[in-house]
Structure formats: structure tokens, C-alpha cells
Amino acid sequence: MVDTGTLRPRRGLRGPRLAAHLALPIATNACLNALRHGSRRVLPAGLGGPATDPDALGRRDPEIPWLEPIPDAQGDPAAIVAGRTGLRLALIAALQHLPVQQRTVLILRDVLAWPAEEAAGILGITPAAVHSTLQRARARLDRLDPVIDEIAEPAEPQQRELLDRYADAFERADIASLTRLLTEDAVWQMPPNPAWFADRDSVVRLLTARLRGGKRIRLVPVEANGQPGFAMYLDGEAFAIQVLTVRGPSVAAVTAFHDSVLVRRFGLPDRM
């Protein structure tokens, strides 16, 4: 989920490789940290380390220019599905095959167009090291095209079943079932709250604390930022938009945008 209007991709990048370049920042906290004082939009993971105590959430900060969920454009369903699949595959390929430092240098230089000297200052390395790391990252991405064809994305029925199970477990506050659906390195973010949680145990502790109390929850499927998601209603009132990252048969990340106004963007009512 990247605010592509603020990024400047390198010339010559097209299709899946361009999508990979634009999507990479969500996985690299170093780059997001560098942007925290600018006008570019961020997620909580870009503002500091993960939290561990679900009962001590940070204060909401509406002044931070947060990333927001955008409904998928309406149009040719086949084209929408193809574009969404290409973006996910490109992102998965880049995350699986680029080491952290190569990812970071590539984002700073090729996506954000930072001078080598500035990138070196942020990363604590020399400009020469930035140049050599960038060349290795570019070369590795150039070799990814055949690899992308080998990456297995969940089939539509498999993903639909996973999302249905997730929605059922969440609505019933079934912590045991939710635990089984999360990857070991699952991440949970809740903008505009700056706190975020990394790893399944931390996320489960958060869900246990947040879902207690017997409130009535309903999840309505939506598509946002090229990813599956849900509009969340709490005791009949619009509450949040959840955007999910699916990895194989599990949920790898959830960004829950706690802003009831966002629900209207998806053509849904304030009450349900």
C-alpha cells in the first residue's frame, strides 16, 4: 500500500518490475523512518519499533499523514484481477529475493530518487557502497522475471475460503481460530494509532485484549489497494477498514484503519 503519487520511479521500469519497486516500501522500515518528517504518507511501522503491550497503546496522532485504503477501481473485472495478481507477485518476488540492504538502497535510489550521498548518510555506509549495492539489487531484479512464474499465489477459491474463515473467527472473537490463521511473523497495524505489533504471539495478545467485552462485530468484504479486506462494524456502527495481506493459506498482515469515515468510500452505510 504505497502512496504512489509521491514516488518517482526510475525511467525504464514497467509492468511487474515497476509494481515491485513501488510496493517495496511497506516492507522496509528504514525507508519509512527516513520519510517520517516529510509530506509522504506512512504506516505505523514506519515510525518506530513494534509494541508489546496491547493495554498500553500509543496516543492517536491525526496530524501524521497516514496512508489510507482506497477502493479498487471499477472496470473490466479481468483487467482488475490481472493487475492485482501482477502487483502481488511482483512484491512477493522482490521480498523473497532481495536482501534487506539491497531493498533499502533500491527504494531510496530508484524509487525515491535520493542522491547516493543522502542514502549513504541514512544507512551509515559510503556512497560507493550505495552504488555497488544498487547495482547488485538491479541485477537481481532483472533475473526475477522467470522466478515470478514459479511463485504460487493462493487460488481464488482458496483465498475466499481463508477470508471467510477469518471473518467468521473475528466476528465470533474466536482467538484460537484466528491464531491458526496468522503467519508466525504476522503484523498488525491500526492507523491513526502509532502502535503496531509484530509476530503472531504479540498480535494474538492484542486481539485477545481488543475483542473481549462481547461487542457485536460484523465484517463486510471489500477490496482496497489491490488487496482483500473488510469494512468493520462495531455494534452496528461503521468502525474501520481492514486491509489484509494473504500469504499462501494464512494471513500475514492486517492494517486496520480505525476511521469510520473511510467506510463511506466503499459505498457502505454508516450503520448496518
BELNORFEN-V680303 format. One record per helix or strand of 3 or more residues. SS is the DSSP state (hx for helix, st for strand). FROM is the first residue (numbers start at 1). TO is the last residue. If there is no record, write none. Layout:
ss	from	to
SS	FROM	TO
SS	FROM	TO
//
This chain:
ss	from	to
hx	4	6
hx	15	27
hx	29	35
hx	44	46
hx	77	97
hx	100	111
hx	116	123
hx	127	142
hx	145	148
hx	156	171
hx	175	181
st	182	190
st	193	198
hx	200	211
st	217	224
st	227	234
st	237	247
st	250	257
hx	261	264
//
